[in-house]
Amino acid sequence: MRCENDVMTEENEDNQLRSTYGPAWQRLPSASLNMEIKNRINAYKGNMKSALQTDSVVDTNLKTL
């Protein structure tokens, strides 16, 4: 998922800048700031997985009619 990749890219950049600038990098860690969006992404992925399973069951039921 592109949004998941974007979040990970941003976190990696933050970690790199934190390593480069040390204590001068005052921003809160992206990993903690992004926790809510990561939870939402995981929930969305779970919903999509359930939807695909349901679609498969419906497809199988339609084929047996």
Buried (B, 14 or more C-beta within 10 A) or exposed (E): EEEBEEBBEBBEEBBEBBEEEEEEBEEEEBBEBBEEEBEEBEEEEEEEEEEEEEEEEEEEEEEEE
